[in-house]
Amino acid sequence: MKKTVLLIITLDTKGEEASYLKQAIEKQGLNVLVMDVGILPSRAIEGDIKKENVAVSGGQDIETLLQAKDKGKAIATMIRGATLMTKSLHEKGRIHGVLSLGGAQGTIIGTTAMKALPMGVPKVMVSTVASGKRTFETYVGTNDITLMHSVVDFFGFNSILRQILNNAAGAISGMVKMGWVPSGSKRKVAITIYGTTTPAGMAIVSLLQKAGYEVVAFHPNGAGGMAMERLVREGQFSGVIDLTTHELADELVGGDHACGPHRLEAASDMKIPQIVIPGSIDYIVQGRFETLRPSFRRRTTMMHNPEMTFVKTSAKEMAELGRIIARKLNRFCGSTIVMIPLKGFSYPNYPGRIFYNPEGVKAFSKTVKEEIRRKIPVLEFPYHINDEGFALEVVREFIGMMEGGLLNKVDRK
């Protein structure tokens, strides 16, 4: 049975492009199902899924939308309809990948529909706005959407546009043909790792792999942490080691890797074992030094690279982070342990290094212990976060939660 690609497109403005893509994908041995998310009649081809059906699925009929002459309402209706229909088509096994193309409106319709599909389903968006500021945050977020810049606009065929469309057809066809990777039988563990907690992360991952776990690492740069939270809620993981809760500091103080209000909540809500560690909360991430606000320039800073400056958090802010973490974990006091390395939370927070901050470490630890519910253990260790001994303790505690004390899988030195 042939696999099918869903093509989400506004046929009233991009009928020629739809015909070209349909033929190109069919030449690769796949079927194409065209969903028309335009409003006006198409002069080129008709969709397999009519615009009238998409609109009704979104809560309105086409005639009502045309009479209202409200572009925003029309787009919102087509977004709802396309999203619901795309999700339904996938659940019924009728589609195996999605391709869309458009400008600002077409991109928001296409990518919103794609976000309704599980991770791993091929998704390609060809867009005129793919190179704009905040594009990935708006259109991709934490999803595995491949965003391709069209370079040129969709007004008449030319050799450049044909090549872009050809590449897009090849991309989605190749993804669909590759199929699914077997998930395997190992229990999956999520872990957050940053550059300044990499030694700890590498040691923990190695120990867990030796103990028979599959480990999936996330880069907590705002999108990374929330991607982990989303997959936890989808039931992808048996447990979480939140080694690097850095995003909470950026959210509090105003860093570039802010994560929104719901970070550090999914594991508790899903009631799966988690270990929470204050990795890299002792600084926030900003851009070039010359772009820092005056109050940040007066703090201790460190250039990570020419485009990224680390700004030291204060003891008061670290105390508040302890309060925030305690409040989030108090939502559910099941299999949760807080582990605190008392000699520093990141590579530069170490005796003799630029962000050494024993006052901040003490303030965080004190606040967590005061604010957290008694049923949630708070364990302190005489290690730096990147010490091998701390990694061993983390893995031992985690396996203890996961396997009821079967700690013999991790060798003690």
PEPEWO-V52558 format. One record per residue. RES is the residue in one small letter. SS is DSSP state (A for helix, B for strand, O for the rest). PSI is psi as a letter, one per 20 degrees, with the letter a starting at -180 (none if undefined). D_CENTER is the distance of its C-alpha to the mean C-alpha in whole Angstrom. Layout:
BEGIN
res:RES ss:SS psi:PSI d_center:D_CENTER
res:RES ss:SS psi:PSI d_center:D_CENTER
END
This chain:
BEGIN
res:m ss:O psi:p d_center:33
res:k ss:O psi:q d_center:31
res:k ss:O psi:q d_center:27
res:t ss:B psi:p d_center:26
res:v ss:B psi:p d_center:24
res:l ss:B psi:p d_center:24
res:l ss:B psi:o d_center:24
res:i ss:B psi:o d_center:23
res:i ss:B psi:q d_center:25
res:t ss:O psi:n d_center:28
res:l ss:A psi:h d_center:31
res:d ss:A psi:h d_center:33
res:t ss:A psi:i d_center:32
res:k ss:A psi:l d_center:31
res:g ss:A psi:g d_center:33
res:e ss:A psi:g d_center:34
res:e ss:A psi:h d_center:31
res:a ss:A psi:g d_center:30
res:s ss:A psi:g d_center:33
res:y ss:A psi:g d_center:32
res:l ss:A psi:g d_center:29
res:k ss:A psi:g d_center:31
res:q ss:A psi:g d_center:33
res:a ss:A psi:g d_center:31
res:i ss:A psi:g d_center:29
res:e ss:A psi:h d_center:32
res:k ss:O psi:h d_center:34
res:q ss:O psi:j d_center:31
res:g ss:O psi:j d_center:32
res:l ss:O psi:q d_center:30
res:n ss:B psi:q d_center:30
res:v ss:B psi:p d_center:29
res:l ss:B psi:o d_center:28
res:v ss:B psi:p d_center:28
res:m ss:B psi:o d_center:27
res:d ss:B psi:o d_center:29
res:v ss:O psi:j d_center:27
res:g ss:O psi:r d_center:29
res:i ss:O psi:g d_center:32
res:l ss:O psi:r d_center:35
res:p ss:O psi:q d_center:37
res:s ss:O psi:p d_center:36
res:r ss:O psi:i d_center:39
res:a ss:O psi:f d_center:38
res:i ss:O psi:r d_center:36
res:e ss:O psi:q d_center:36
res:g ss:O psi:q d_center:32
res:d ss:O psi:h d_center:32
res:i ss:B psi:o d_center:30
res:k ss:O psi:q d_center:32
res:k ss:A psi:h d_center:31
res:e ss:A psi:g d_center:33
res:n ss:A psi:h d_center:32
res:v ss:A psi:g d_center:28
res:a ss:A psi:g d_center:30
res:v ss:A psi:g d_center:31
res:s ss:A psi:h d_center:28
res:g ss:O psi:i d_center:27
res:g ss:O psi:j d_center:30
res:q ss:O psi:r d_center:32
res:d ss:O psi:q d_center:35
res:i ss:A psi:g d_center:35
res:e ss:A psi:g d_center:38
res:t ss:A psi:g d_center:37
res:l ss:A psi:g d_center:34
res:l ss:A psi:g d_center:37
res:q ss:A psi:h d_center:39
res:a ss:A psi:h d_center:37
res:k ss:O psi:k d_center:36
res:d ss:O psi:n d_center:33
res:k ss:A psi:g d_center:30
res:g ss:A psi:g d_center:27
res:k ss:A psi:h d_center:29
res:a ss:A psi:g d_center:29
res:i ss:A psi:g d_center:25
res:a ss:A psi:h d_center:24
res:t ss:A psi:g d_center:26
res:m ss:A psi:h d_center:25
res:i ss:A psi:g d_center:21
res:r ss:A psi:g d_center:22
res:g ss:A psi:g d_center:24
res:a ss:A psi:h d_center:22
res:t ss:A psi:g d_center:19
res:l ss:A psi:g d_center:22
res:m ss:A psi:h d_center:24
res:t ss:A psi:g d_center:21
res:k ss:A psi:g d_center:19
res:s ss:A psi:g d_center:23
res:l ss:A psi:g d_center:24
res:h ss:A psi:g d_center:21
res:e ss:A psi:h d_center:22
res:k ss:O psi:i d_center:26
res:g ss:O psi:j d_center:25
res:r ss:O psi:i d_center:26
res:i ss:O psi:q d_center:24
res:h ss:O psi:j d_center:22
res:g ss:B psi:r d_center:20
res:v ss:B psi:p d_center:19
res:l ss:B psi:p d_center:20
res:s ss:B psi:q d_center:21
res:l ss:B psi:q d_center:22
res:g ss:B psi:r d_center:23
res:g ss:O psi:b d_center:23
res:a ss:A psi:g d_center:22
res:q ss:A psi:g d_center:23
res:g ss:A psi:h d_center:22
res:t ss:A psi:g d_center:19
res:i ss:A psi:h d_center:18
res:i ss:A psi:g d_center:19
res:g ss:A psi:g d_center:18
res:t ss:A psi:h d_center:14
res:t ss:A psi:g d_center:15
res:a ss:A psi:g d_center:17
res:m ss:A psi:h d_center:14
res:k ss:A psi:i d_center:11
res:a ss:O psi:i d_center:14
res:l ss:O psi:q d_center:14
res:p ss:O psi:q d_center:13
res:m ss:O psi:p d_center:10
res:g ss:O psi:h d_center:13
res:v ss:O psi:p d_center:15
res:p ss:B psi:p d_center:16
res:k ss:B psi:p d_center:15
res:v ss:B psi:p d_center:17
res:m ss:B psi:o d_center:17
res:v ss:B psi:o d_center:20
res:s ss:B psi:q d_center:20
res:t ss:O psi:i d_center:23
res:v ss:O psi:j d_center:20
res:a ss:O psi:i d_center:18
res:s ss:O psi:j d_center:19
res:g ss:O psi:r d_center:19
res:k ss:O psi:q d_center:18
res:r ss:O psi:j d_center:15
res:t ss:A psi:g d_center:14
res:f ss:A psi:h d_center:11
res:e ss:A psi:g d_center:10
res:t ss:A psi:g d_center:12
res:y ss:A psi:h d_center:12
res:v ss:A psi:g d_center:9
res:g ss:O psi:c d_center:6
res:t ss:O psi:j d_center:3
res:n ss:O psi:q d_center:6
res:d ss:O psi:l d_center:8
res:i ss:O psi:p d_center:11
res:t ss:B psi:o d_center:13
res:l ss:B psi:o d_center:15
res:m ss:B psi:p d_center:18
res:h ss:B psi:p d_center:20
res:s ss:O psi:i d_center:24
res:v ss:O psi:g d_center:26
res:v ss:O psi:r d_center:29
res:d ss:O psi:r d_center:29
res:f ss:O psi:m d_center:30
res:f ss:O psi:n d_center:33
res:g ss:O psi:q d_center:36
res:f ss:O psi:q d_center:35
res:n ss:O psi:r d_center:36
res:s ss:A psi:h d_center:35
res:i ss:A psi:g d_center:32
res:l ss:A psi:g d_center:30
res:r ss:A psi:g d_center:32
res:q ss:A psi:g d_center:30
res:i ss:A psi:g d_center:27
res:l ss:A psi:h d_center:27
res:n ss:A psi:g d_center:28
res:n ss:A psi:g d_center:26
res:a ss:A psi:g d_center:23
res:a ss:A psi:g d_center:25
res:g ss:A psi:h d_center:25
res:a ss:A psi:g d_center:22
res:i ss:A psi:h d_center:21
res:s ss:A psi:g d_center:24
res:g ss:A psi:g d_center:24
res:m ss:A psi:g d_center:20
res:v ss:A psi:g d_center:22
res:k ss:A psi:h d_center:25
res:m ss:A psi:h d_center:23
res:g ss:O psi:a d_center:22
res:w ss:O psi:q d_center:20
res:v ss:O psi:p d_center:20
res:p ss:O psi:p d_center:22
res:s ss:O psi:h d_center:19
res:g ss:O psi:r d_center:22
res:s ss:O psi:i d_center:24
res:k ss:O psi:q d_center:23
res:r ss:O psi:p d_center:21
res:k ss:B psi:p d_center:17
res:v ss:B psi:p d_center:16
res:a ss:B psi:q d_center:13
res:i ss:B psi:q d_center:13
res:t ss:B psi:p d_center:12
res:i ss:O psi:p d_center:14
res:y ss:O psi:r d_center:15
res:g ss:A psi:h d_center:18
res:t ss:A psi:j d_center:20
res:t ss:A psi:j d_center:20
res:t ss:A psi:g d_center:20
res:p ss:A psi:g d_center:23
res:a ss:A psi:g d_center:22
res:g ss:A psi:g d_center:19
res:m ss:A psi:g d_center:21
res:a ss:A psi:g d_center:24
res:i ss:A psi:g d_center:22
res:v ss:A psi:g d_center:20
res:s ss:A psi:g d_center:24
res:l ss:A psi:g d_center:25
res:l ss:A psi:h d_center:23
res:q ss:A psi:g d_center:23
res:k ss:A psi:h d_center:27
res:a ss:O psi:j d_center:27
res:g ss:O psi:j d_center:26
res:y ss:O psi:q d_center:22
res:e ss:B psi:p d_center:19
res:v ss:B psi:p d_center:17
res:v ss:B psi:o d_center:13
res:a ss:B psi:q d_center:12
res:f ss:B psi:q d_center:9
res:h ss:O psi:o d_center:9
res:p ss:O psi:m d_center:9
res:n ss:O psi:k d_center:9
res:g ss:O psi:f d_center:8
res:a ss:A psi:h d_center:4
res:g ss:A psi:g d_center:5
res:g ss:A psi:h d_center:6
res:m ss:A psi:h d_center:5
res:a ss:A psi:g d_center:3
res:m ss:A psi:g d_center:6
res:e ss:A psi:g d_center:8
res:r ss:A psi:g d_center:7
res:l ss:A psi:h d_center:8
res:v ss:A psi:g d_center:11
res:r ss:A psi:h d_center:12
res:e ss:O psi:i d_center:13
res:g ss:O psi:k d_center:15
res:q ss:O psi:i d_center:14
res:f ss:O psi:q d_center:15
res:s ss:O psi:i d_center:18
res:g ss:B psi:r d_center:18
res:v ss:B psi:p d_center:15
res:i ss:B psi:n d_center:17
res:d ss:B psi:m d_center:15
res:l ss:O psi:h d_center:17
res:t ss:B psi:n d_center:15
res:t ss:O psi:k d_center:15
res:h ss:A psi:h d_center:15
res:e ss:A psi:h d_center:13
res:l ss:A psi:h d_center:15
res:a ss:A psi:g d_center:18
res:d ss:A psi:h d_center:16
res:e ss:A psi:g d_center:16
res:l ss:A psi:g d_center:20
res:v ss:A psi:h d_center:21
res:g ss:O psi:l d_center:20
res:g ss:O psi:r d_center:18
res:d ss:O psi:i d_center:15
res:h ss:O psi:k d_center:12
res:a ss:O psi:q d_center:13
res:c ss:O psi:i d_center:10
res:g ss:O psi:r d_center:12
res:p ss:O psi:i d_center:14
res:h ss:O psi:j d_center:13
res:r ss:O psi:q d_center:11
res:l ss:O psi:k d_center:14
res:e ss:O psi:h d_center:15
res:a ss:A psi:g d_center:13
res:a ss:A psi:g d_center:15
res:s ss:A psi:g d_center:18
res:d ss:A psi:h d_center:18
res:m ss:A psi:i d_center:18
res:k ss:O psi:l d_center:21
res:i ss:O psi:q d_center:19
res:p ss:B psi:p d_center:21
res:q ss:B psi:q d_center:19
res:i ss:B psi:p d_center:20
res:v ss:B psi:p d_center:19
res:i ss:B psi:p d_center:20
res:p ss:B psi:l d_center:20
res:g ss:O psi:p d_center:19
res:s ss:O psi:k d_center:19
res:i ss:O psi:j d_center:20
res:d ss:O psi:j d_center:23
res:y ss:B psi:r d_center:22
res:i ss:B psi:r d_center:19
res:v ss:B psi:p d_center:18
res:q ss:B psi:a d_center:20
res:g ss:O psi:b d_center:21
res:r ss:O psi:q d_center:25
res:f ss:A psi:g d_center:27
res:e ss:A psi:i d_center:29
res:t ss:A psi:i d_center:27
res:l ss:O psi:q d_center:26
res:r ss:O psi:q d_center:28
res:p ss:A psi:h d_center:31
res:s ss:A psi:h d_center:30
res:f ss:A psi:h d_center:28
res:r ss:A psi:h d_center:30
res:r ss:O psi:i d_center:33
res:r ss:O psi:r d_center:30
res:t ss:O psi:p d_center:30
res:t ss:B psi:r d_center:28
res:m ss:B psi:p d_center:27
res:m ss:B psi:o d_center:26
res:h ss:B psi:g d_center:23
res:n ss:B psi:r d_center:23
res:p ss:O psi:h d_center:25
res:e ss:O psi:i d_center:22
res:m ss:B psi:p d_center:21
res:t ss:B psi:p d_center:23
res:f ss:B psi:p d_center:22
res:v ss:B psi:p d_center:24
res:k ss:B psi:p d_center:26
res:t ss:O psi:q d_center:25
res:s ss:O psi:r d_center:28
res:a ss:A psi:h d_center:30
res:k ss:A psi:g d_center:30
res:e ss:A psi:h d_center:26
res:m ss:A psi:h d_center:25
res:a ss:A psi:g d_center:27
res:e ss:A psi:h d_center:25
res:l ss:A psi:h d_center:22
res:g ss:A psi:h d_center:24
res:r ss:A psi:g d_center:25
res:i ss:A psi:g d_center:22
res:i ss:A psi:g d_center:20
res:a ss:A psi:g d_center:24
res:r ss:A psi:g d_center:23
res:k ss:A psi:g d_center:20
res:l ss:A psi:h d_center:21
res:n ss:O psi:i d_center:24
res:r ss:O psi:h d_center:23
res:f ss:O psi:p d_center:23
res:c ss:O psi:l d_center:26
res:g ss:O psi:c d_center:25
res:s ss:O psi:m d_center:24
res:t ss:B psi:p d_center:23
res:i ss:B psi:p d_center:24
res:v ss:B psi:p d_center:24
res:m ss:B psi:p d_center:25
res:i ss:B psi:o d_center:26
res:p ss:B psi:o d_center:27
res:l ss:O psi:i d_center:30
res:k ss:O psi:j d_center:31
res:g ss:O psi:q d_center:27
res:f ss:O psi:i d_center:24
res:s ss:O psi:r d_center:23
res:y ss:O psi:g d_center:25
res:p ss:O psi:i d_center:26
res:n ss:O psi:n d_center:27
res:y ss:O psi:q d_center:30
res:p ss:O psi:p d_center:34
res:g ss:O psi:i d_center:35
res:r ss:O psi:r d_center:32
res:i ss:O psi:h d_center:31
res:f ss:O psi:k d_center:29
res:y ss:O psi:p d_center:31
res:n ss:O psi:m d_center:30
res:p ss:A psi:h d_center:32
res:e ss:A psi:g d_center:33
res:g ss:A psi:g d_center:29
res:v ss:A psi:g d_center:29
res:k ss:A psi:g d_center:32
res:a ss:A psi:g d_center:31
res:f ss:A psi:g d_center:27
res:s ss:A psi:g d_center:29
res:k ss:A psi:g d_center:32
res:t ss:A psi:g d_center:30
res:v ss:A psi:g d_center:27
res:k ss:A psi:h d_center:30
res:e ss:A psi:h d_center:32
res:e ss:A psi:h d_center:29
res:i ss:O psi:q d_center:28
res:r ss:O psi:q d_center:30
res:r ss:O psi:h d_center:32
res:k ss:O psi:i d_center:31
res:i ss:O psi:o d_center:28
res:p ss:B psi:p d_center:29
res:v ss:B psi:o d_center:28
res:l ss:B psi:p d_center:29
res:e ss:B psi:q d_center:30
res:f ss:B psi:q d_center:31
res:p ss:O psi:l d_center:33
res:y ss:O psi:r d_center:31
res:h ss:O psi:q d_center:28
res:i ss:O psi:h d_center:25
res:n ss:O psi:j d_center:25
res:d ss:O psi:q d_center:29
res:e ss:A psi:h d_center:29
res:g ss:A psi:h d_center:31
res:f ss:A psi:g d_center:28
res:a ss:A psi:g d_center:25
res:l ss:A psi:g d_center:28
res:e ss:A psi:g d_center:28
res:v ss:A psi:g d_center:25
res:v ss:A psi:h d_center:25
res:r ss:A psi:g d_center:28
res:e ss:A psi:g d_center:27
res:f ss:A psi:g d_center:24
res:i ss:A psi:h d_center:26
res:g ss:A psi:g d_center:29
res:m ss:A psi:g d_center:26
res:m ss:A psi:h d_center:25
res:e ss:A psi:k d_center:29
res:g ss:O psi:l d_center:31
res:g ss:O psi:j d_center:32
res:l ss:O psi:m d_center:33
res:l ss:A psi:i d_center:32
res:n ss:A psi:i d_center:34
res:k ss:A psi:i d_center:32
res:v ss:O psi:o d_center:31
res:d ss:O psi:p d_center:34
res:r ss:O psi:q d_center:35
res:k ss:O psi:none d_center:37
END
